Every structure is written in C-alpha cells, then in structure tokens.
Amino acid sequence: MAPPGWRCMEPGFFRERVMTEAGLSVTANLSVAFKATSPSAAMQRGNLLLLRVVNLYESGHETESNRSQERLEAKLDLMLHWLGHVLFDAEEPPIPQTVKLDSQGVRFPVLNDQKVGAGTLILYPQSTFAAPLKLPATLTTIEAGWARAQFDPLGDDLEEQWAQWLFRQHRRAIQSERR
C-alpha cells in the first residue's frame, strides 16, 4: 500500500505507466556487456533481488516507519544470493561506457565481435553494488559500432523493478541538466 499522495509507489504503477511510454529513455555511464548464452532461472531471481535493493537504496521516500527494515531485509536476501554466485563465478565488471537505456532494452557500444541473436545482457546498475543484472535479451541490431539489446520477457515483478530504476535514472538526468 502506497502512502497517501504517493500514487507512484502503488504496485504496477511503473509497469503500467513507464514501461508503456516509448519516449522514456536515459543516457548513463554504466558497465555493460552481452553474452550469447541465456541467463539461468537462479539469475532471474538475483536480478529481481538486485533491482529491489537498488530501488530501495536509492528511494528518497522515508515516509514509512518500516522502510529501514525493508531495506535491511532486501540487502540480506541479496547478500545470500550473491554468496552462492561468488563461490562459483566471480567476474570483473567491464569498463563503464555511455549507454542509452529505455523500457524495452539498452543501446551500447560494441567492444568485440558480437552477432545478432539471443543471449544475456549484463549490466551493473550501480557502482555501490558490485553485482550485475543478467537479463535475457536479444541483440537485434549492430550498426556503426553500436548494438541494440531488446529485453526478452522479464516477468511482471522484474519489469516493475526495472521501470522504477529507469524512472529514477531519468529523473536524475533531468535534475543534473537543470544544475
């Protein structure tokens, strides 16, 4: 339940409003890569946990008394998930680069021989958290050194978290332009 006056925090708000707005996009400096292998089901859960923590961490709305508890629980869930993955496949993040994010995917510079097709988009949403999102995506175009990765269906919960994160990035970009 959203606090009074905070309709944007209601379940489904971002997915219904932001994910359907074709014009919402933001340019950011993030670490991103694409691999021609599909992400595992376990990674899908990790994506949801990571975006949940990032969204809670970046949230400026402290109107609810249990917000601290919610953040702590989200971080613990994520740390347990990472523990399992760190033991098996630790990897170094790619060098941050300028990317264009929107509700349906990411446009990024191609750093190696990429081919159009299905795979995994690896994106580090925040430098504070050293864990990547590994999202199912299809590399749809490669032109003039730029690639376009279109998300495969993410599921309602993950789409909602992505939309919230994207909206915050968009809002921050607008604020920094005004300064």
N, C-alpha and C positions, 0 to 999 in steps of 0.2 A: 504494500500500500504506500503510495506516494504521500509525502507531507502536503498539507493544504497549500495550493498555489504552485506546486512543483509538478505539473502535469507531465513534464519531460522525464520524470522518474518512474512513471507508470509502466508496468510490463507491456512490451510490444510497441511502445511509443516510437522508439528509434527505428525499429524494423519497419513499421508502417510508414513513417514519415521520411526518414533519412534514406533508407535503402531504396525507396522508390523515386527519390529526387535525382534525376540524371545529372543535374548541374553541380551537385556537391562533390568537390574534389579538393585536394590539398597537395602542395608540393612540400616535401620534407627531406631531410638528410638522414637516411637510415641505412643500416646494413641489410642487404637483400641478396638472395641467390635463388637459383632454380635448379632442381634436380629432376631427372627423368624417371624417378621412382615415386610410387604412391605412398602417402603417409599411412602409418598404422592406425588402427582404431584407438590404441592407447594414446597416440599423439593427439587425436581429436579431443580426447578428454583433457589432455595437457593444454591444448590451445584454449579451450574454454576456461580452464583454471587461470592461465596466464593473463588472458584479457580481463577476466573478472578482477584479478588483483590489480592490474594496471589501472583499470577504470576506478576501482575503489581508492587506490592510492592517489590518483590524480583528481578525485572528486573534491570539489570545494564546498559541498553542501554538508555542513556538520549539524544539521537541524535535528537529527535523530540521536537519541542518547545511546543507542546500541551500535552506532557507526564504528566505534573503535573495536568493539567485539567482532563485528562483521569483518573488518579489515584483518584482524588477527587470525580469525578462522580461515579466511581466504589465503593468507600467506602460509599458514600451516599446511593447508591442502596442497598448495603449490610446491612447498618445500619437500613434502613427502613424494610427490610425483617426480620432482627433479632428482631426488636421491636415487630413485630407481633408474633413471636415464643416465645420470652422471657416472654411475658404476659401469655402464656398458658402452656409451658412445659420446664422450665429451668431444666437442669440436670448437675450433676457433672461429669467431664471427668474421664475416667478410668486412672489408673496409667500407665505412659509411659513404653513401653516394646520394645524389639527388634523385628522388623517385617521385612519381605522381600517383597518389592514392585516390581511389574512389570506391563507391559502394560495391562495385562489381569486380574490382581487381586492382592491379598495380602495373604501372609502366616504369621500366627501369633500363639503365644502360646494360648492354650485353658485354660481359667480360671475357667470355670464351665461346667456343663453338656450340651454340645452342641450336636445337632443332625444334620446330613446331611440334607440339604433342602434349599429352597428359603427363603430369608429374606432381612435384611438391614445391610450393613457393615457400621459401624460408625467409622470415622477416623478423628482425629484432625491434619490437615496438618501443622500447625504452632502454636507454643505456644503463639505468639503475638496476635493471633485471638482466642478468647475463644469460637469458634463455630465449630461444627463438620460438615464434609461431611457425608451425609446419602445416601449411594449409593446402588442401587439394586444389589444384588449379590446372588449367590448360594453357600452354603457351600458344597464343593464337596468331600473333604476327611478330616478325622481326624485320625492321626497316631502319636503315641508316644508323646502325649501332644501338637501336632501342628495341626492347622487347615488350610485349603486352601479355601479361598473365591474367586470364579470366578465371575467377573462382568457380570451382565445381560446387554443387550444392553443399552448404556448410551445416545446415540444420538450423532450426529456429533460434536456439539459445546462443549458438556461436555467431549467427548473423546479428543478433541483438547486441552482443558484446562488441563486435566489430563496428557496428553502426555507432554505438556510444563513443568508442575510441576515435573513430574517424571524425565524428562531430566535434569532439574536444580538440583534435588537431586542427580542424578547420577554424574553429573559434579562436584558437591561439594564434594562427597565422593572420587572421584579420586583426587581432589586437596588436600584434607586433608591427603590422603595416601602419597602424594608426600612430604609433610612437615615433 
